[in-house]
Amino acid sequence: METLSIIGMIMMVLGFINAAWVGILYIVSLSAVAGTKLSKKVGTANEKTDEYLEQGKATSNGLLKKLIWRLAIGCIGWLMFYIATGHF
């Protein structure tokens, strides 16, 4: 059980740290998409604005999927640690 708790702790720490990093990137990506939409509304858009908007949305969706996976890995690691330390 000692080994399981160590593996769970490593998974938990790496998963949640990675999720925090991806979460920051996701917020930056959403702000870029919001800025592009604002640019279209204000009228300062150029011919590539629609392309940038689609690219930003695709990036945001990809980062959201990565964020969910990282959180799942962290939660699985937490559950392994929790069970291995006898709290279950």
N, C-alpha and C positions, 0 to 999 in steps of 0.2 A: 504494500500500500504506500510505502514511502516513495517508491519510484513513480507511482501514479500521481501522487501529490506534487512531486517536482515537475513532472511533465505537464500536469494541469496548470501549475503556476506559471511555467514558461509560456504555455499557450495563451493563458489569460493576459499576462503582461504584454507579450508581443501583439496579440490581437487588439487589445484596447489602445495601445500606443499607436499602432498602425491605423486604427479607426479614427483616432484623434487627428492624425495627420491628413488622412483622406477627407475628414470632415471639414478641416480648414480649407483644403483645395476645393471642396464642393461649394463652400460659401463664397470663395473668390470667383468660381465659375458662375454661380448664380448672379453675383453682382455684375459680372461682365455682360451676361445676357440682359440684365435689367438696364445697363448702360446703353446697350445696342438698341433696345426697344425705345428708350428715351430719345436716342439720337434720331430714330425714325419719326417719333411724334413731334419733335422740335423742328425737324426739317433740315438737319445737318447731315443726313445720311448720304452716302455715295453709292456707286453702282455695286459695290461688294458687300453692302450692309446685310442684305438678305442671306448671302452665303455665310457671313460671319455669325448671323443669328442661328442658322441651322447647325453650324459647326459647334456653337456654344451649347445649344440644346443637346446635341449628341454627346458632347463631353460631360455635361451635367448628368445625363442619364447613365453614362458609363461609371462616373464617380459614385453615383448613388448605389449602383449595384455592388461596387467594390466596398462601399461603406457598410452595406448590409452584410456582406460576407465577412468582413473583418469583425463586426460586432458579433456575428454568429460564432466565429472562432473564439473570440474572447469569452463569450458566455459558455461555450462548451468547456473551455479550459477552467473557468470558474466552477462549473458543475463537477468536473473531474476532481478538482482540488477540494471542493466541499465534501464530496462523497469519500474521498481517500482520507481525509482528516477525521472522519467518524462523526460528522454533524448530521448525517442523513438518518 
